[in-house]
């Protein structure tokens, strides 16, 4: 086991955000409560901050990882997905499909750029909006 100071909390944050996005889970109070923790605790994980070790197994359950996966990630290993999710907590999926979220985010960015960056070429606006959508997805925000 890696000493606590050497653990990779940012890696856990990245993988947790990505996994939550894969599962289509909303980062909200209902889902956090379904896992037996507070939304604030879940947010701390996704921000790369520490939480009590006993809460990592609750994050594992929410993300459909085998118990101990968060600690494995912190120690540089890979998580173990749980194929059989029978008994997984009752979580709330995002009601908006991923492709709709991506399109809406892209449109919002393009409109904001058009309104504020007068004279920016259309191709540059498209590239910037694609980059923003990609970054938001990587962070598990859409």
Residue pairs with C-beta under 8 A, 6 or more apart in sequence:
1 71
1 75
2 74
2 75
2 76
4 50
7 74
7 75
8 73
8 74
8 76
9 48
9 49
9 50
9 74
10 48
11 73
11 74
11 76
12 45
12 48
12 70
12 73
12 74
13 45
13 46
13 47
13 48
14 138
15 73
15 79
16 45
16 46
16 59
16 63
16 70
16 140
17 46
17 138
17 139
17 140
17 141
18 138
18 140
19 63
19 64
19 65
19 79
19 140
20 27
20 46
20 62
20 63
20 140
21 98
21 137
21 140
21 142
23 63
23 64
23 91
23 93
24 93
24 94
24 98
25 31
25 62
25 63
25 91
25 92
25 93
25 94
26 92
26 93
26 94
27 39
27 42
27 43
27 46
27 140
28 39
28 92
29 38
29 39
30 91
30 92
31 39
31 42
31 62
31 89
31 91
31 92
32 38
32 39
32 41
32 42
32 62
34 62
34 89
34 90
34 91
34 92
35 42
35 58
35 59
35 61
35 62
35 89
35 91
36 58
36 61
36 89
37 55
37 58
37 59
41 51
41 55
41 58
42 59
42 62
44 50
44 51
45 51
45 56
45 59
45 70
46 140
51 59
53 71
56 70
56 71
57 67
57 68
57 70
59 65
59 70
60 66
60 67
60 68
60 69
60 70
60 79
61 67
61 88
61 89
62 89
62 91
63 69
63 79
64 81
64 82
64 85
64 88
65 79
65 80
65 81
65 82
66 79
66 80
66 81
66 82
68 80
69 79
69 80
70 79
72 78
72 79
72 80
73 79
82 88
94 101
96 104
98 142
101 142
102 133
102 137
102 142
105 129
105 132
105 133
105 136
105 142
106 129
106 130
106 132
106 133
107 129
109 128
109 129
109 132
109 133
110 125
110 126
110 129
113 120
113 125
113 128
113 129
114 120
114 125
117 125
133 142
136 142
